């Protein structure tokens, strides 16, 4: 064995060292490190990072993340996105020079994730095509197109009276426990045979309520075309704050690729409360009802991201159904007023109607769609023109007749028709109607088919109409579904089919009631 001299060993070591560092750029690196001065209630006061940008993502010790909410002269108020148990005064903070980003792409469909895109369903990592910022600019006016295509909800009163178009923002508002989420979820479920991708964002909701929503979509809808973004009440305030923005970014992927998407935010009232909490903790000046003045801009810049894009940009659309809660029906409160002025219409739910078992409990007098008939299918627009007027007149006449007045034949006919309208638009959950079913029922109503029959017959006809039309007018059903058009001859056939079904139901009911 050859014994190497000390000089040879040193030369060999130097040669290996040169090979190791060969091609490596050697230059000094400087890193700015901040210090946590104080942390409480999900807010960390950080000093020593003077170049931090607004909304920049910050990295705390232990791999925990936060973002800069406000920039003061000496400190930064950072909102924690993870639990802050391991963060304390004196902890080190570094900049990432990035804003908050979330994964996007078809790989998110069928998944349950948190607002940062981390999986909550135990199905493994999420496959993402890209990571985009949660805050993105809304499309400009030139980039938009007219809202002219309908979003079929399957709910007769909505499709007939307050039609929602692709690219529209329709607010669902009402008191607690009046069926707001039910309308949104029924709309999502009705898209199982459409080309709409659906995003449901839960903000500050109970975990059990979120589980019920997911179970309902899994049972009745197409969960493989849905993304569930969950920031329940158990999550940190920071995650609840970014959840709606993250949901919009995930939904915008489909809009920007020439596809169509629907997003439900449940709900913005709790999101506003979270924003107020974070703002007051970071010492921003309070305004009306203690909300900071930027709450309007916060929601408006988010909801403006829903749009129908021009054909030059692919013609995709993003429709928003934000949900808001009122207190004792007070629509003039600060947050409801803001959201009503931002959106393109509202579905107002009435607690009195809900208690009277009129569901969905939509108040026809206060609800409105500012797109309405322009987004309706032509066949439905043809048969629903006078429905709202007749129903409104009935509601007024019903109030007077309770006191024994206006009992002539004309008024009695209006009362009879109004009772049938009310029975027809009272629709159970998970019983969506197709376009052709809605057209047939409304055409029969206008033709007086239900007037001589008991009110109870109407609900039975509505539940059986789909099977009856498929068995008797299958070709017409296919044609109307495909084109959205109906001619007078086909309309007469639909009315005749509904009349036959109604008479059969009435006869069966009479026989069942006979001793």
Secondary structure, 3 states (H helix, E strand, C coil): CCCCCHHHHHHHHHHHHHHHHCCCCCCCCCCCEEEEEEEECCEEEEECCCCCCCCEEEEEHHHCEEEEEEECCCEEEEEECCCCCCCCCCCEEEEEEEECEEEECHHHCCCEECCCCCECCCCCCCCCCEEEECCCCCCCCCCECCCCCECCCCCHHHHHHCCCECCCECEEEECCCCCHHHHHHHHHHHHHHCCEEEEEEEECCCHHHHHHHHHHHHHHCCHHHEEEEEECCCCCHHHHHHHHHHHHHHHHHHHHCCCEEEEEEECHHHHHHHHHHHHHHCCCCECHHHCECCHHHHHHHHHCCCCEECHHHCCCEEEEEEEEECCCCCCCCHHHHHHHHHCCEEEEECHHHHHCCCCCCECCCCCEECCHHHHCCHHHHHHCCCHHHHHHHHHHHHHHHCCCCCCCHHHHHHHHHHHHHHHHHCCCCCCCCCHHHHHHHHHHHHCCCCCCCCHHHHHHHHHHHHHHHHHHCHHHHHHHHHHCCCCHHHHHHHHHHHHHHHHHHHHHHHHHHCC
